């Protein structure tokens, strides 16, 4: 069952919110983790096994150049 808090958001919007919150959580330990984790769980429920490849493709352009090596 999906989380009612996120029903009005499209997958892409949720992913963008998760991406921003995950970064903020890394920079400010103890903050934002709970909500970022809840969003990731929602995305996992919606996208299943295809989530991680989809996130990788979506955020590839934002990674530093040295991590874009194939």
PDB file of N, CA, C, O and CB in Angstrom:
ATOM      1  N   UNK A   1       0.849  -1.174   0.000  1.00  0.00           N
ATOM      2  CA  UNK A   1       0.000   0.000   0.000  1.00  0.00           C
ATOM      3  C   UNK A   1       0.897   1.239   0.000  1.00  0.00           C
ATOM      4  O   UNK A   1       1.864   1.328   0.756  1.00  0.00           O
ATOM      5  CB  UNK A   1      -0.967  -0.003   1.227  1.00  0.00           C
ATOM      6  N   UNK A   2       0.555   2.178  -0.855  1.00  0.00           N
ATOM      7  CA  UNK A   2       1.369   3.384  -0.935  1.00  0.00           C
ATOM      8  C   UNK A   2       1.058   4.325   0.217  1.00  0.00           C
ATOM      9  O   UNK A   2      -0.016   4.272   0.817  1.00  0.00           O
ATOM     10  CB  UNK A   2       1.147   4.094  -2.269  1.00  0.00           C
ATOM     11  N   UNK A   3       2.012   5.176   0.505  1.00  0.00           N
ATOM     12  CA  UNK A   3       1.892   6.148   1.587  1.00  0.00           C
ATOM     13  C   UNK A   3       0.993   7.295   1.126  1.00  0.00           C
ATOM     14  O   UNK A   3       1.263   7.918   0.099  1.00  0.00           O
ATOM     15  CB  UNK A   3       3.294   6.679   2.023  1.00  0.00           C
ATOM     16  N   UNK A   4      -0.045   7.571   1.860  1.00  0.00           N
ATOM     17  CA  UNK A   4      -1.019   8.599   1.483  1.00  0.00           C
ATOM     18  C   UNK A   4      -0.358   9.978   1.327  1.00  0.00           C
ATOM     19  O   UNK A   4      -0.847  10.814   0.567  1.00  0.00           O
ATOM     20  CB  UNK A   4      -2.140   8.671   2.531  1.00  0.00           C
ATOM     21  N   UNK A   5       0.727  10.212   2.027  1.00  0.00           N
ATOM     22  CA  UNK A   5       1.405  11.517   1.931  1.00  0.00           C
ATOM     23  C   UNK A   5       1.915  11.798   0.522  1.00  0.00           C
ATOM     24  O   UNK A   5       2.083  12.958   0.146  1.00  0.00           O
ATOM     25  CB  UNK A   5       2.569  11.578   2.915  1.00  0.00           C
ATOM     26  N   UNK A   6       2.160  10.766  -0.248  1.00  0.00           N
ATOM     27  CA  UNK A   6       2.811  10.944  -1.539  1.00  0.00           C
ATOM     28  C   UNK A   6       1.894  10.664  -2.730  1.00  0.00           C
ATOM     29  O   UNK A   6       2.369  10.638  -3.865  1.00  0.00           O
ATOM     30  CB  UNK A   6       4.011  10.056  -1.618  1.00  0.00           C
ATOM     31  N   UNK A   7       0.608  10.456  -2.505  1.00  0.00           N
ATOM     32  CA  UNK A   7      -0.307  10.066  -3.578  1.00  0.00           C
ATOM     33  C   UNK A   7      -0.413  11.106  -4.691  1.00  0.00           C
ATOM     34  O   UNK A   7      -0.614  10.735  -5.847  1.00  0.00           O
ATOM     35  CB  UNK A   7      -1.673   9.809  -3.007  1.00  0.00           C
ATOM     36  N   UNK A   8      -0.287  12.368  -4.385  1.00  0.00           N
ATOM     37  CA  UNK A   8      -0.473  13.398  -5.407  1.00  0.00           C
ATOM     38  C   UNK A   8       0.802  13.690  -6.199  1.00  0.00           C
ATOM     39  O   UNK A   8       0.788  14.530  -7.099  1.00  0.00           O
ATOM     40  CB  UNK A   8      -0.966  14.670  -4.762  1.00  0.00           C
ATOM     41  N   UNK A   9       1.892  13.012  -5.878  1.00  0.00           N
ATOM     42  CA  UNK A   9       3.159  13.241  -6.570  1.00  0.00           C
ATOM     43  C   UNK A   9       3.400  12.174  -7.633  1.00  0.00           C
ATOM     44  O   UNK A   9       3.119  10.994  -7.421  1.00  0.00           O
ATOM     45  CB  UNK A   9       4.321  13.261  -5.569  1.00  0.00           C
ATOM     46  N   UNK A  10       3.923  12.605  -8.774  1.00  0.00           N
ATOM     47  CA  UNK A  10       4.373  11.682  -9.814  1.00  0.00           C
ATOM     48  C   UNK A  10       5.708  11.091  -9.381  1.00  0.00           C
ATOM     49  O   UNK A  10       6.375  11.641  -8.504  1.00  0.00           O
ATOM     50  CB  UNK A  10       4.499  12.400 -11.203  1.00  0.00           C
ATOM     51  N   UNK A  11       6.101   9.981  -9.984  1.00  0.00           N
ATOM     52  CA  UNK A  11       7.363   9.334  -9.637  1.00  0.00           C
ATOM     53  C   UNK A  11       8.560  10.282  -9.784  1.00  0.00           C
ATOM     54  O   UNK A  11       9.427  10.330  -8.911  1.00  0.00           O
ATOM     55  CB  UNK A  11       7.569   8.105 -10.508  1.00  0.00           C
ATOM     56  N   UNK A  12       8.602  11.024 -10.875  1.00  0.00           N
ATOM     57  CA  UNK A  12       9.716  11.934 -11.112  1.00  0.00           C
ATOM     58  C   UNK A  12       9.810  13.030 -10.070  1.00  0.00           C
ATOM     59  O   UNK A  12      10.905  13.398  -9.644  1.00  0.00           O
ATOM     60  CB  UNK A  12       9.594  12.546 -12.471  1.00  0.00           C
ATOM     61  N   UNK A  13       8.674  13.549  -9.662  1.00  0.00           N
ATOM     62  CA  UNK A  13       8.654  14.579  -8.619  1.00  0.00           C
ATOM     63  C   UNK A  13       9.146  14.009  -7.296  1.00  0.00           C
ATOM     64  O   UNK A  13       9.941  14.639  -6.598  1.00  0.00           O
ATOM     65  CB  UNK A  13       7.236  15.156  -8.453  1.00  0.00           C
ATOM     66  N   UNK A  14       8.672  12.818  -6.955  1.00  0.00           N
ATOM     67  CA  UNK A  14       9.117  12.173  -5.713  1.00  0.00           C
ATOM     68  C   UNK A  14      10.615  11.907  -5.748  1.00  0.00           C
ATOM     69  O   UNK A  14      11.312  12.102  -4.752  1.00  0.00           O
ATOM     70  CB  UNK A  14       8.354  10.857  -5.483  1.00  0.00           C
ATOM     71  N   UNK A  15      11.102  11.464  -6.897  1.00  0.00           N
ATOM     72  CA  UNK A  15      12.529  11.186  -7.024  1.00  0.00           C
ATOM     73  C   UNK A  15      13.347  12.457  -6.834  1.00  0.00           C
ATOM     74  O   UNK A  15      14.396  12.425  -6.191  1.00  0.00           O
ATOM     75  CB  UNK A  15      12.834  10.560  -8.388  1.00  0.00           C
ATOM     76  N   UNK A  16      12.883  13.566  -7.381  1.00  0.00           N
ATOM     77  CA  UNK A  16      13.602  14.835  -7.213  1.00  0.00           C
ATOM     78  C   UNK A  16      13.618  15.270  -5.756  1.00  0.00           C
ATOM     79  O   UNK A  16      14.635  15.756  -5.260  1.00  0.00           O
ATOM     80  CB  UNK A  16      12.967  15.929  -8.076  1.00  0.00           C
ATOM     81  N   UNK A  17      12.507  15.098  -5.076  1.00  0.00           N
ATOM     82  CA  UNK A  17      12.444  15.434  -3.642  1.00  0.00           C
ATOM     83  C   UNK A  17      13.388  14.530  -2.861  1.00  0.00           C
ATOM     84  O   UNK A  17      14.124  14.997  -1.992  1.00  0.00           O
ATOM     85  CB  UNK A  17      10.990  15.297  -3.098  1.00  0.00           C
ATOM     86  N   UNK A  18      13.367  13.224  -3.171  1.00  0.00           N
ATOM     87  CA  UNK A  18      14.262  12.286  -2.487  1.00  0.00           C
ATOM     88  C   UNK A  18      15.727  12.671  -2.714  1.00  0.00           C
ATOM     89  O   UNK A  18      16.525  12.669  -1.777  1.00  0.00           O
ATOM     90  CB  UNK A  18      14.008  10.844  -2.978  1.00  0.00           C
ATOM     91  N   UNK A  19      16.071  12.998  -3.955  1.00  0.00           N
ATOM     92  CA  UNK A  19      17.452  13.351  -4.303  1.00  0.00           C
ATOM     93  C   UNK A  19      17.916  14.556  -3.485  1.00  0.00           C
ATOM     94  O   UNK A  19      19.020  14.554  -2.941  1.00  0.00           O
ATOM     95  CB  UNK A  19      17.574  13.652  -5.818  1.00  0.00           C
ATOM     96  N   UNK A  20      17.076  15.573  -3.400  1.00  0.00           N
ATOM     97  CA  UNK A  20      17.419  16.780  -2.638  1.00  0.00           C
ATOM     98  C   UNK A  20      17.519  16.484  -1.138  1.00  0.00           C
ATOM     99  O   UNK A  20      18.440  16.953  -0.469  1.00  0.00           O
ATOM    100  CB  UNK A  20      16.372  17.881  -2.887  1.00  0.00           C
ATOM    101  N   UNK A  21      16.579  15.712  -0.620  1.00  0.00           N
ATOM    102  CA  UNK A  21      16.599  15.394   0.811  1.00  0.00           C
ATOM    103  C   UNK A  21      17.752  14.469   1.178  1.00  0.00           C
ATOM    104  O   UNK A  21      18.334  14.606   2.254  1.00  0.00           O
ATOM    105  CB  UNK A  21      15.284  14.755   1.224  1.00  0.00           C
ATOM    106  N   UNK A  22      18.085  13.539   0.304  1.00  0.00           N
ATOM    107  CA  UNK A  22      19.211  12.640   0.583  1.00  0.00           C
ATOM    108  C   UNK A  22      20.510  13.436   0.660  1.00  0.00           C
ATOM    109  O   UNK A  22      21.357  13.165   1.512  1.00  0.00           O
ATOM    110  CB  UNK A  22      19.319  11.540  -0.503  1.00  0.00           C
ATOM    111  N   UNK A  23      20.667  14.417  -0.227  1.00  0.00           N
ATOM    112  CA  UNK A  23      21.847  15.278  -0.187  1.00  0.00           C
ATOM    113  C   UNK A  23      21.861  16.111   1.088  1.00  0.00           C
ATOM    114  O   UNK A  23      22.893  16.232   1.748  1.00  0.00           O
ATOM    115  CB  UNK A  23      21.888  16.194  -1.419  1.00  0.00           C
ATOM    116  N   UNK A  24      20.722  16.677   1.428  1.00  0.00           N
ATOM    117  CA  UNK A  24      20.636  17.476   2.661  1.00  0.00           C
ATOM    118  C   UNK A  24      20.901  16.613   3.892  1.00  0.00           C
ATOM    119  O   UNK A  24      21.541  17.062   4.842  1.00  0.00           O
ATOM    120  CB  UNK A  24      19.252  18.145   2.776  1.00  0.00           C
ATOM    121  N   UNK A  25      20.410  15.381   3.874  1.00  0.00           N
ATOM    122  CA  UNK A  25      20.622  14.465   4.983  1.00  0.00           C
ATOM    123  C   UNK A  25      22.111  14.139   5.149  1.00  0.00           C
ATOM    124  O   UNK A  25      22.608  14.026   6.269  1.00  0.00           O
ATOM    125  CB  UNK A  25      19.816  13.180   4.768  1.00  0.00           C
ATOM    126  N   UNK A  26      22.809  13.992   4.027  1.00  0.00           N
ATOM    127  CA  UNK A  26      24.251  13.702   4.081  1.00  0.00           C
ATOM    128  C   UNK A  26      25.026  14.894   4.640  1.00  0.00           C
ATOM    129  O   UNK A  26      26.003  14.720   5.368  1.00  0.00           O
ATOM    130  CB  UNK A  26      24.783  13.338   2.676  1.00  0.00           C
ATOM    131  N   UNK A  27      24.588  16.098   4.298  1.00  0.00           N
ATOM    132  CA  UNK A  27      25.278  17.300   4.770  1.00  0.00           C
ATOM    133  C   UNK A  27      24.909  17.664   6.198  1.00  0.00           C
ATOM    134  O   UNK A  27      25.683  18.326   6.888  1.00  0.00           O
ATOM    135  CB  UNK A  27      24.970  18.462   3.861  1.00  0.00           C
ATOM    136  N   UNK A  28      23.729  17.238   6.651  1.00  0.00           N
ATOM    137  CA  UNK A  28      23.243  17.584   7.996  1.00  0.00           C
ATOM    138  C   UNK A  28      22.773  16.321   8.711  1.00  0.00           C
ATOM    139  O   UNK A  28      21.571  16.075   8.812  1.00  0.00           O
ATOM    140  CB  UNK A  28      22.085  18.629   7.921  1.00  0.00           C
ATOM    141  N   UNK A  29      23.720  15.515   9.211  1.00  0.00           N
ATOM    142  CA  UNK A  29      23.345  14.258   9.880  1.00  0.00           C
ATOM    143  C   UNK A  29      22.292  14.492  10.976  1.00  0.00           C
ATOM    144  O   UNK A  29      22.359  15.454  11.740  1.00  0.00           O
ATOM    145  CB  UNK A  29      24.594  13.588  10.489  1.00  0.00           C
ATOM    146  N   UNK A  30      21.350  13.598  11.016  1.00  0.00           N
ATOM    147  CA  UNK A  30      20.301  13.702  12.024  1.00  0.00           C
ATOM    148  C   UNK A  30      19.070  14.442  11.539  1.00  0.00           C
ATOM    149  O   UNK A  30      18.064  14.507  12.245  1.00  0.00           O
ATOM    150  CB  UNK A  30      20.835  14.380  13.238  1.00  0.00           C
ATOM    151  N   UNK A  31      19.142  15.001  10.340  1.00  0.00           N
ATOM    152  CA  UNK A  31      18.007  15.742   9.781  1.00  0.00           C
ATOM    153  C   UNK A  31      17.661  15.167   8.417  1.00  0.00           C
ATOM    154  O   UNK A  31      18.541  14.694   7.699  1.00  0.00           O
ATOM    155  CB  UNK A  31      18.326  17.264   9.672  1.00  0.00           C
ATOM    156  N   UNK A  32      16.414  15.204   8.065  1.00  0.00           N
ATOM    157  CA  UNK A  32      15.899  14.832   6.748  1.00  0.00           C
ATOM    158  C   UNK A  32      15.931  13.336   6.451  1.00  0.00           C
ATOM    159  O   UNK A  32      15.310  12.908   5.478  1.00  0.00           O
ATOM    160  CB  UNK A  32      16.672  15.544   5.705  1.00  0.00           C
ATOM    161  N   UNK A  33      16.619  12.531   7.237  1.00  0.00           N
ATOM    162  CA  UNK A  33      16.773  11.112   6.931  1.00  0.00           C
ATOM    163  C   UNK A  33      15.432  10.384   6.900  1.00  0.00           C
ATOM    164  O   UNK A  33      15.172   9.608   5.981  1.00  0.00           O
ATOM    165  CB  UNK A  33      17.689  10.458   7.949  1.00  0.00           C
ATOM    166  N   UNK A  34      14.594  10.623   7.878  1.00  0.00           N
ATOM    167  CA  UNK A  34      13.319   9.909   7.964  1.00  0.00           C
ATOM    168  C   UNK A  34      12.435  10.133   6.746  1.00  0.00           C
ATOM    169  O   UNK A  34      11.884   9.183   6.191  1.00  0.00           O
ATOM    170  CB  UNK A  34      12.577  10.330   9.206  1.00  0.00           C
ATOM    171  N   UNK A  35      12.299  11.384   6.333  1.00  0.00           N
ATOM    172  CA  UNK A  35      11.460  11.688   5.183  1.00  0.00           C
ATOM    173  C   UNK A  35      12.101  11.178   3.895  1.00  0.00           C
ATOM    174  O   UNK A  35      11.407  10.635   3.037  1.00  0.00           O
ATOM    175  CB  UNK A  35      11.205  13.196   5.090  1.00  0.00           C
ATOM    176  N   UNK A  36      13.403  11.344   3.749  1.00  0.00           N
ATOM    177  CA  UNK A  36      14.100  10.831   2.557  1.00  0.00           C
ATOM    178  C   UNK A  36      13.922   9.320   2.455  1.00  0.00           C
ATOM    179  O   UNK A  36      13.699   8.795   1.364  1.00  0.00           O
ATOM    180  CB  UNK A  36      15.611  11.192   2.602  1.00  0.00           C
ATOM    181  N   UNK A  37      14.017   8.621   3.574  1.00  0.00           N
ATOM    182  CA  UNK A  37      13.850   7.170   3.586  1.00  0.00           C
ATOM    183  C   UNK A  37      12.411   6.775   3.241  1.00  0.00           C
ATOM    184  O   UNK A  37      12.194   5.808   2.510  1.00  0.00           O
ATOM    185  CB  UNK A  37      14.240   6.604   4.959  1.00  0.00           C
ATOM    186  N   UNK A  38      11.429   7.514   3.762  1.00  0.00           N
ATOM    187  CA  UNK A  38      10.028   7.222   3.461  1.00  0.00           C
ATOM    188  C   UNK A  38       9.748   7.407   1.973  1.00  0.00           C
ATOM    189  O   UNK A  38       9.002   6.627   1.382  1.00  0.00           O
ATOM    190  CB  UNK A  38       9.098   8.123   4.293  1.00  0.00           C
ATOM    191  N   UNK A  39      10.338   8.426   1.367  1.00  0.00           N
ATOM    192  CA  UNK A  39      10.159   8.655  -0.062  1.00  0.00           C
ATOM    193  C   UNK A  39      10.808   7.537  -0.865  1.00  0.00           C
ATOM    194  O   UNK A  39      10.233   7.058  -1.843  1.00  0.00           O
ATOM    195  CB  UNK A  39      10.745  10.014  -0.468  1.00  0.00           C
ATOM    196  N   UNK A  40      11.999   7.120  -0.461  1.00  0.00           N
ATOM    197  CA  UNK A  40      12.665   6.024  -1.158  1.00  0.00           C
ATOM    198  C   UNK A  40      11.841   4.738  -1.062  1.00  0.00           C
ATOM    199  O   UNK A  40      11.731   4.005  -2.045  1.00  0.00           O
ATOM    200  CB  UNK A  40      14.073   5.798  -0.581  1.00  0.00           C
ATOM    201  N   UNK A  41      11.274   4.461   0.084  1.00  0.00           N
ATOM    202  CA  UNK A  41      10.417   3.281   0.240  1.00  0.00           C
ATOM    203  C   UNK A  41       9.201   3.366  -0.676  1.00  0.00           C
ATOM    204  O   UNK A  41       8.797   2.368  -1.273  1.00  0.00           O
ATOM    205  CB  UNK A  41       9.966   3.133   1.702  1.00  0.00           C
ATOM    206  N   UNK A  42       8.617   4.563  -0.786  1.00  0.00           N
ATOM    207  CA  UNK A  42       7.472   4.758  -1.683  1.00  0.00           C
ATOM    208  C   UNK A  42       7.879   4.493  -3.130  1.00  0.00           C
ATOM    209  O   UNK A  42       7.163   3.816  -3.867  1.00  0.00           O
ATOM    210  CB  UNK A  42       6.904   6.189  -1.539  1.00  0.00           C
ATOM    211  N   UNK A  43       9.017   5.023  -3.530  1.00  0.00           N
ATOM    212  CA  UNK A  43       9.501   4.801  -4.889  1.00  0.00           C
ATOM    213  C   UNK A  43       9.796   3.325  -5.143  1.00  0.00           C
ATOM    214  O   UNK A  43       9.531   2.819  -6.234  1.00  0.00           O
ATOM    215  CB  UNK A  43      10.752   5.634  -5.145  1.00  0.00           C
ATOM    216  N   UNK A  44      10.337   2.639  -4.152  1.00  0.00           N
ATOM    217  CA  UNK A  44      10.604   1.204  -4.305  1.00  0.00           C
ATOM    218  C   UNK A  44       9.307   0.430  -4.481  1.00  0.00           C
ATOM    219  O   UNK A  44       9.236  -0.509  -5.275  1.00  0.00           O
ATOM    220  CB  UNK A  44      11.380   0.665  -3.092  1.00  0.00           C
ATOM    221  N   UNK A  45       8.292   0.824  -3.745  1.00  0.00           N
ATOM    222  CA  UNK A  45       7.005   0.151  -3.878  1.00  0.00           C
ATOM    223  C   UNK A  45       6.401   0.405  -5.258  1.00  0.00           C
ATOM    224  O   UNK A  45       5.811  -0.499  -5.849  1.00  0.00           O
ATOM    225  CB  UNK A  45       6.040   0.620  -2.780  1.00  0.00           C
ATOM    226  N   UNK A  46       6.541   1.607  -5.769  1.00  0.00           N
ATOM    227  CA  UNK A  46       5.970   1.951  -7.072  1.00  0.00           C
ATOM    228  C   UNK A  46       6.757   1.343  -8.230  1.00  0.00           C
ATOM    229  O   UNK A  46       6.164   0.837  -9.183  1.00  0.00           O
ATOM    230  CB  UNK A  46       5.913   3.458  -7.230  1.00  0.00           C
ATOM    231  N   UNK A  47       8.078   1.388  -8.157  1.00  0.00           N
ATOM    232  CA  UNK A  47       8.922   1.012  -9.292  1.00  0.00           C
ATOM    233  C   UNK A  47       9.515  -0.386  -9.179  1.00  0.00           C
ATOM    234  O   UNK A  47       9.955  -0.952 -10.179  1.00  0.00           O
ATOM    235  CB  UNK A  47      10.031   2.001  -9.440  1.00  0.00           C
ATOM    236  N   UNK A  48       9.532  -0.945  -7.985  1.00  0.00           N
ATOM    237  CA  UNK A  48      10.065  -2.292  -7.802  1.00  0.00           C
ATOM    238  C   UNK A  48      11.534  -2.408  -8.183  1.00  0.00           C
ATOM    239  O   UNK A  48      12.342  -1.528  -7.888  1.00  0.00           O
ATOM    240  CB  UNK A  48       9.261  -3.270  -8.611  1.00  0.00           C
ATOM    241  N   UNK A  49      11.860  -3.510  -8.842  1.00  0.00           N
ATOM    242  CA  UNK A  49      13.261  -3.787  -9.209  1.00  0.00           C
ATOM    243  C   UNK A  49      13.833  -2.774 -10.190  1.00  0.00           C
ATOM    244  O   UNK A  49      15.052  -2.631 -10.281  1.00  0.00           O
ATOM    245  CB  UNK A  49      13.372  -5.172  -9.807  1.00  0.00           C
ATOM    246  N   UNK A  50      12.996  -2.083 -10.912  1.00  0.00           N
ATOM    247  CA  UNK A  50      13.470  -1.113 -11.893  1.00  0.00           C
ATOM    248  C   UNK A  50      13.856   0.231 -11.305  1.00  0.00           C
ATOM    249  O   UNK A  50      14.304   1.120 -12.029  1.00  0.00           O
ATOM    250  CB  UNK A  50      12.429  -0.905 -12.922  1.00  0.00           C
ATOM    251  N   UNK A  51      13.687   0.389  -9.991  1.00  0.00           N
ATOM    252  CA  UNK A  51      13.945   1.693  -9.377  1.00  0.00           C
ATOM    253  C   UNK A  51      15.390   2.143  -9.512  1.00  0.00           C
ATOM    254  O   UNK A  51      15.644   3.251  -9.985  1.00  0.00           O
ATOM    255  CB  UNK A  51      13.573   1.653  -7.924  1.00  0.00           C
ATOM    256  N   UNK A  52      16.326   1.325  -9.115  1.00  0.00           N
ATOM    257  CA  UNK A  52      17.724   1.776  -9.079  1.00  0.00           C
ATOM    258  C   UNK A  52      18.279   2.108 -10.464  1.00  0.00           C
ATOM    259  O   UNK A  52      18.961   3.123 -10.603  1.00  0.00           O
ATOM    260  CB  UNK A  52      18.588   0.713  -8.435  1.00  0.00           C
ATOM    261  N   UNK A  53      18.017   1.296 -11.498  1.00  0.00           N
ATOM    262  CA  UNK A  53      18.462   1.710 -12.835  1.00  0.00           C
ATOM    263  C   UNK A  53      17.793   3.013 -13.288  1.00  0.00           C
ATOM    264  O   UNK A  53      18.424   3.842 -13.943  1.00  0.00           O
ATOM    265  CB  UNK A  53      18.171   0.603 -13.850  1.00  0.00           C
ATOM    266  N   UNK A  54      16.509   3.190 -12.935  1.00  0.00           N
ATOM    267  CA  UNK A  54      15.793   4.398 -13.302  1.00  0.00           C
ATOM    268  C   UNK A  54      16.408   5.615 -12.607  1.00  0.00           C
ATOM    269  O   UNK A  54      16.605   6.652 -13.240  1.00  0.00           O
ATOM    270  CB  UNK A  54      14.305   4.267 -12.946  1.00  0.00           C
ATOM    271  N   UNK A  55      16.714   5.496 -11.303  1.00  0.00           N
ATOM    272  CA  UNK A  55      17.353   6.593 -10.578  1.00  0.00           C
ATOM    273  C   UNK A  55      18.744   6.886 -11.140  1.00  0.00           C
ATOM    274  O   UNK A  55      19.115   8.050 -11.295  1.00  0.00           O
ATOM    275  CB  UNK A  55      17.447   6.261  -9.082  1.00  0.00           C
ATOM    276  N   UNK A  56      19.517   5.843 -11.445  1.00  0.00           N
ATOM    277  CA  UNK A  56      20.849   6.038 -12.025  1.00  0.00           C
ATOM    278  C   UNK A  56      20.764   6.822 -13.327  1.00  0.00           C
ATOM    279  O   UNK A  56      21.534   7.757 -13.543  1.00  0.00           O
ATOM    280  CB  UNK A  56      21.534   4.686 -12.269  1.00  0.00           C
ATOM    281  N   UNK A  57      19.843   6.448 -14.181  1.00  0.00           N
ATOM    282  CA  UNK A  57      19.693   7.139 -15.467  1.00  0.00           C
ATOM    283  C   UNK A  57      19.215   8.571 -15.268  1.00  0.00           C
ATOM    284  O   UNK A  57      19.664   9.480 -15.966  1.00  0.00           O
ATOM    285  CB  UNK A  57      18.714   6.382 -16.372  1.00  0.00           C
ATOM    286  N   UNK A  58      18.312   8.773 -14.323  1.00  0.00           N
ATOM    287  CA  UNK A  58      17.739  10.098 -14.089  1.00  0.00           C
ATOM    288  C   UNK A  58      18.776  11.082 -13.556  1.00  0.00           C
ATOM    289  O   UNK A  58      18.766  12.254 -13.932  1.00  0.00           O
ATOM    290  CB  UNK A  58      16.575  10.000 -13.114  1.00  0.00           C
ATOM    291  N   UNK A  59      19.667  10.620 -12.689  1.00  0.00           N
ATOM    292  CA  UNK A  59      20.613  11.538 -12.030  1.00  0.00           C
ATOM    293  C   UNK A  59      22.040  11.426 -12.536  1.00  0.00           C
ATOM    294  O   UNK A  59      22.936  12.049 -11.966  1.00  0.00           O
ATOM    295  CB  UNK A  59      20.606  11.293 -10.558  1.00  0.00           C
ATOM    296  N   UNK A  60      22.277  10.659 -13.577  1.00  0.00           N
ATOM    297  CA  UNK A  60      23.614  10.543 -14.169  1.00  0.00           C
ATOM    298  C   UNK A  60      24.197  11.916 -14.527  1.00  0.00           C
ATOM    299  O   UNK A  60      25.371  12.158 -14.247  1.00  0.00           O
ATOM    300  CB  UNK A  60      23.561   9.656 -15.422  1.00  0.00           C
ATOM    301  N   UNK A  61      23.420  12.822 -15.135  1.00  0.00           N
ATOM    302  CA  UNK A  61      23.990  14.128 -15.508  1.00  0.00           C
ATOM    303  C   UNK A  61      24.444  14.980 -14.318  1.00  0.00           C
ATOM    304  O   UNK A  61      25.230  15.911 -14.497  1.00  0.00           O
ATOM    305  CB  UNK A  61      22.977  14.901 -16.301  1.00  0.00           C
ATOM    306  N   UNK A  62      23.970  14.683 -13.131  1.00  0.00           N
ATOM    307  CA  UNK A  62      24.312  15.492 -11.967  1.00  0.00           C
ATOM    308  C   UNK A  62      25.550  15.004 -11.229  1.00  0.00           C
ATOM    309  O   UNK A  62      26.032  15.670 -10.313  1.00  0.00           O
ATOM    310  CB  UNK A  62      23.158  15.524 -11.023  1.00  0.00           C
ATOM    311  N   UNK A  63      26.058  13.857 -11.618  1.00  0.00           N
ATOM    312  CA  UNK A  63      27.229  13.306 -10.938  1.00  0.00           C
ATOM    313  C   UNK A  63      28.494  14.015 -11.391  1.00  0.00           C
ATOM    314  O   UNK A  63      28.577  14.468 -12.533  1.00  0.00           O
ATOM    315  CB  UNK A  63      27.345  11.800 -11.195  1.00  0.00           C
ATOM    316  N   UNK A  64      29.483  14.114 -10.505  1.00  0.00           N
ATOM    317  CA  UNK A  64      30.765  14.689 -10.913  1.00  0.00           C
ATOM    318  C   UNK A  64      31.360  13.867 -12.058  1.00  0.00           C
ATOM    319  O   UNK A  64      31.112  12.665 -12.149  1.00  0.00           O
ATOM    320  CB  UNK A  64      31.750  14.747  -9.711  1.00  0.00           C
ATOM    321  N   UNK A  65      32.128  14.493 -12.913  1.00  0.00           N
ATOM    322  CA  UNK A  65      32.662  13.858 -14.118  1.00  0.00           C
ATOM    323  C   UNK A  65      33.431  12.579 -13.820  1.00  0.00           C
ATOM    324  O   UNK A  65      33.322  11.616 -14.578  1.00  0.00           O
ATOM    325  CB  UNK A  65      33.559  14.822 -14.851  1.00  0.00           C
ATOM    326  N   UNK A  66      34.204  12.540 -12.738  1.00  0.00           N
ATOM    327  CA  UNK A  66      35.007  11.355 -12.450  1.00  0.00           C
ATOM    328  C   UNK A  66      34.169  10.135 -12.105  1.00  0.00           C
ATOM    329  O   UNK A  66      34.669   9.014 -12.208  1.00  0.00           O
ATOM    330  CB  UNK A  66      35.951  11.644 -11.322  1.00  0.00           C
ATOM    331  N   UNK A  67      32.898  10.306 -11.695  1.00  0.00           N
ATOM    332  CA  UNK A  67      32.064   9.151 -11.403  1.00  0.00           C
ATOM    333  C   UNK A  67      31.280   8.690 -12.619  1.00  0.00           C
ATOM    334  O   UNK A  67      30.571   7.687 -12.544  1.00  0.00           O
ATOM    335  CB  UNK A  67      31.118   9.469 -10.276  1.00  0.00           C
ATOM    336  N   UNK A  68      31.390   9.398 -13.742  1.00  0.00           N
ATOM    337  CA  UNK A  68      30.683   9.022 -14.970  1.00  0.00           C
ATOM    338  C   UNK A  68      31.492   8.072 -15.835  1.00  0.00           C
ATOM    339  O   UNK A  68      31.114   7.821 -16.979  1.00  0.00           O
ATOM    340  CB  UNK A  68      30.334  10.257 -15.768  1.00  0.00           C
ATOM    341  N   UNK A  69      32.579   7.543 -15.334  1.00  0.00           N
ATOM    342  CA  UNK A  69      33.400   6.621 -16.113  1.00  0.00           C
ATOM    343  C   UNK A  69      32.678   5.295 -16.267  1.00  0.00           C
ATOM    344  O   UNK A  69      32.080   4.795 -15.314  1.00  0.00           O
ATOM    345  CB  UNK A  69      34.777   6.412 -15.450  1.00  0.00           C
ATOM    346  N   UNK A  70      32.730   4.735 -17.439  1.00  0.00           N
ATOM    347  CA  UNK A  70      32.058   3.443 -17.690  1.00  0.00           C
ATOM    348  C   UNK A  70      33.071   2.384 -17.970  1.00  0.00           C
ATOM    349  O   UNK A  70      32.710   1.231 -18.205  1.00  0.00           O
ATOM    350  CB  UNK A  70      31.074   3.541 -18.859  1.00  0.00           C
TER     351      UNK A  70
END
